Amino acid sequence: MRRMISDARRKLTPYLTLVVSAATAAAPTGAQSGTPDSSATGWTYESQSARFRVEVVATGFQRPSGLSFLPDGRLLVADRPAGTLSAIDVGSGVVTRIGGVPPVHAKVDGGLLDVLVHPDYTRNGWIYLAYAAELPEGNTTVVDRARLDGDRLVGIERLFAARPAIPNDNHFGCRLVLDRGFLFISLGDRDTRELAQDVASDDGKIIRLREDGTVPRDNPFVKRKGALPEIWSYGHRNPQGLALHPETRELWEDEHGPKGGDEINVIQRGRNYGWPVITYGREYDGRPVGDGRTRQAGMEQPLYYYVPSIAPSGMLFYTGTAFPGWRGNLFIGAMALTHLNRLVADGGRILHEERLLDDRQWRVRVVQQGPDGFIYIGVDSGMVLRLRPVEG
Ligand SMILES: [Ca+2]
């Protein structure tokens, strides 16, 4: 109860105190304790700008890592290590397995990484999948698209396979965004950090293709000899969050740093985001990365960074009406410091950070907005959950 009072008091002073310049991590606020329901199927939270309930939508997954809604209201779930795709009826919680999913390489960071229903699905029926695949020369991140025939994927097309394939199981990314005919793909450095600065490799890059997989002629490296024309930006470590800003239409990204130095970046055409030359993180044994620089001319500073690492994953700009206090906020799943990260952004600055659900020890891997305006998350204990507002 004491917690509820302190949270209520905090509600009176939202967003006032913490103004954070670029590349200055904030001390977050907002530790909470959820109150279990009498039914024990949910928890009620009093946060800084919303009172909400978390309820279980469906269970029985391993690590739900991609969530995307079909126009009929069903929620597609990509289960990363299981390599399965399912559709949840979010009203009843009934889960239907989707057939025809290609085989995935599911070791360590691999598996079925993301699923994305085309924004114009009603017209074209496309569903995009990103996953780690075993190719003859090694493992890599690939992107396919397919259509649904009943509960089965059909007509699978390979749109992209990151080059080079490498015989390890680490840092595959990957998130997908479709925007006005273009497909953006976030790719990890495959734990081969020098590749992130090498524009002859797809690893450690954001890729931009047309939505049919062809390379747009206005990509930044199309005319550079030896560079891969699909590259949009470079110098990334392991980006697992990607989202379009609802007003500016800028592409925002989050990526895992090493020990500390997880970043949020606003992605601009052709820019270098610095890994591994500059970082606010350190090696896992505490040594500096490289010569320990955090900035360098010609390399972009993160909009925001986290020390210690939260292990950021899926990213959502909330645009619904169910949570008026959260409109325009950025939500990021946190897998290391387990919580749902809420950020108040104003143009090019992060003004405030709140850590939701930090008493639950859920590794939040993906966050999505439902057509009902509620917020859906997938957590590594195999559940898909929903945040819905509570009156009063
Ligand atoms: Ca960076």
Residues whose N, C-alpha, C, O or C-beta is under 5 A from the ligand:
A	BS01	CA	G235 Y273 G274 W275 I278 E300
